[in-house]
Amino acid sequence: MNIPFYCRIIIVLFCLAVAFPAPASSAPAAKPAAAKYPKGESPEELTKTLHEFGVKLSESYNRTVIGSKAKKDIKKNADSTYTAIYHEICRDSISGTYKESSNPKGPVKYIGTLTYAEVTYTSTGPTKEAAEKGPFRESRTTTTELIKHVKGKWSY
């Protein structure tokens, strides 16, 4: 059986193609950044929502705490002077970080820490009115709170 030369070349090329297929792309297809994280759980989104939660927490605290700016706590001292005291969380001092929980399959996916300055204002005067007017001295303490991320939200 005499096979023409061009047919032998086609058969050889076919056998080589079957024996040595073209290499597949070594780099996997890149997923879009949005598909990499569940909705609302990208690092940027978690950081943003943690800070927003801290701001809401501070606003609620500043509005409702006993001894707020609107409802100063005024006490009479032993020497017949008066002291007015109120508390606030400094909104500009709020910062937060987070990390994945040790049990990612549990209900708590992330643990966050909120750090903020709690400011106490104090004024002393001969009368209630004078103490309430000020001037006030400021003292700061730094507080760190643990916050959890459950069902897509930060909670206290």
C-alpha positions in Angstrom: 0.0 0.0 0.0 1.5 3.2 -1.2 0.2 6.3 0.7 1.0 9.6 -0.9 3.5 11.8 0.9 1.0 14.6 1.8 -1.3 12.1 3.5 1.5 10.7 5.6 2.3 14.3 6.8 -1.3 14.9 7.7 -1.4 11.6 9.7 1.8 12.4 11.5 0.6 15.9 12.4 -2.7 14.4 13.6 -0.9 11.9 15.8 1.3 14.6 17.3 -1.7 16.8 18.0 -3.4 13.9 19.8 -0.2 12.8 21.7 0.8 16.4 22.7 -2.2 18.6 23.1 -1.7 22.4 23.4 -1.1 23.3 27.1 -4.0 24.9 28.9 -3.6 28.4 30.3 -1.7 28.1 33.5 -3.4 31.1 35.1 -6.9 30.5 36.3 -9.5 33.0 35.1 -9.6 36.0 37.5 -12.9 36.4 39.4 -14.3 39.8 39.6 -13.5 41.5 42.9 -17.2 41.7 43.8 -17.6 37.9 43.5 -14.6 37.3 45.8 -16.5 38.4 48.9 -20.1 38.0 49.9 -22.2 41.1 49.5 -21.2 43.7 52.0 -18.1 41.8 53.3 -15.3 43.2 51.3 -12.5 44.7 53.5 -13.5 48.2 52.5 -17.2 47.6 53.2 -16.5 46.0 56.6 -14.3 48.9 57.7 -16.8 51.4 56.5 -19.7 49.8 58.2 -17.7 49.3 61.4 -16.9 53.0 61.5 -20.6 53.9 60.8 -21.7 51.6 63.6 -19.3 53.4 65.9 -20.6 56.8 65.0 -24.2 55.6 65.5 -23.2 54.2 68.9 -21.6 57.5 69.9 -24.6 59.5 68.8 -26.9 57.2 70.8 -24.7 57.4 73.9 -24.3 61.2 73.7 -28.1 61.6 73.5 -29.3 59.1 76.1 -26.6 58.8 78.8 -27.4 60.1 82.2 -25.2 63.1 82.6 -25.3 64.2 78.9 -24.6 67.7 77.8 -28.3 68.5 77.7 -28.9 66.9 81.2 -25.8 67.7 83.2 -25.4 65.9 86.6 -25.1 68.7 89.2 -24.1 67.8 92.8 -23.6 69.9 95.9 -20.1 69.6 97.4 -19.3 69.5 101.2 -18.0 73.1 101.0 -21.4 74.4 99.6 -20.1 74.7 96.0 -21.7 72.9 93.1 -20.1 70.6 90.5 -21.6 70.0 87.1 -20.5 67.0 85.1 -21.4 65.6 81.7 -20.0 62.9 79.4 -19.6 62.6 75.6 -17.9 60.2 73.2 -15.6 62.2 70.9 -16.9 61.4 67.4 -13.5 62.3 65.8 -11.7 59.7 67.9 -13.6 56.7 66.7 -11.5 54.0 65.0 -12.1 50.4 64.4 -10.4 47.2 63.3 -11.7 43.7 62.7 -10.5 40.1 62.1 -12.2 36.9 61.1 -13.6 34.9 64.0 -11.9 31.7 65.0 -15.0 29.7 63.9 -15.9 31.1 60.5 -18.7 28.5 60.2 -20.4 29.9 63.3 -22.9 32.7 63.4 -20.2 35.3 64.2 -18.1 35.9 61.0 -15.9 38.8 62.2 -14.9 40.3 65.6 -14.3 44.0 65.6 -12.8 46.4 68.1 -14.0 50.0 68.4 -11.7 52.4 70.1 -12.8 55.9 71.1 -12.2 58.7 73.6 -14.8 59.2 76.3 -14.6 62.8 77.5 -15.8 64.0 80.9 -16.4 67.7 81.4 -16.4 69.1 84.9 -17.2 72.6 86.2 -17.3 73.9 89.8 -19.1 77.1 90.8 -20.7 78.8 93.9 -24.2 78.2 92.5 -25.9 75.5 90.4 -26.2 78.0 87.5 -22.5 79.0 87.7 -21.4 75.4 87.7 -23.7 74.6 84.8 -22.4 77.5 82.7 -18.7 76.6 83.0 -15.9 76.9 82.2 -15.5 73.1 82.0 -12.3 71.1 82.4 -11.9 68.2 80.1 -10.5 64.8 80.9 -10.3 61.9 78.4 -10.2 58.2 78.8 -9.8 55.7 75.9 -12.3 52.9 75.7 -12.1 49.8 73.5 -15.2 47.7 72.8 -15.6 44.3 71.2 -18.2 44.2 68.4 -19.4 41.2 66.5 -20.5 40.9 62.8 -23.6 38.7 62.6 -26.0 38.2 59.6 -24.3 41.0 57.6 -24.4 43.6 60.4 -22.2 44.8 63.3 -23.9 44.5 66.7 -23.1 45.3 70.2 
